[in-house]
Amino acid sequence: MARHEDAPPVSGSDDARSDEGRAAAERADAARRAERNLPDIAPQDDDLETRSHQLAETYLHLGGHRRAVMDDNITDTRKWEPDEPEAEAFWQENIATLPKAERKQVEQHLPSVNED
């Protein structure tokens, strides 16, 4: 039968954390490096709007009436009222021509039929 002191330290035990001070210092250094690099990867302005959101907002601003229908990860649109001519033209030129995945992203920014 093995004695308790012969068993290797269990992760999370006091014995396994003998170099905790060094690990804490390494974590702090990594956090400081990440903070220094943040301006390089963050957007230059405070506008975090995506292109798909901008397209959806423009369409709605022009008088678009399409509504998003989302069910089981399937996205589609419905339109019960005709769009304003400018909105319809914008949809046909800028959104309907997008690849399916990108068009789905735009549709997800439209008002949802589930919100009523």
Summary of the structure (lengths in Angstrom):
residues: 116
radius of gyration: 26.7
end to end distance: 68.9
largest distance: 84.9
contacts: 244
relative contact order: 0.13
helix: 53%
strand: 9%
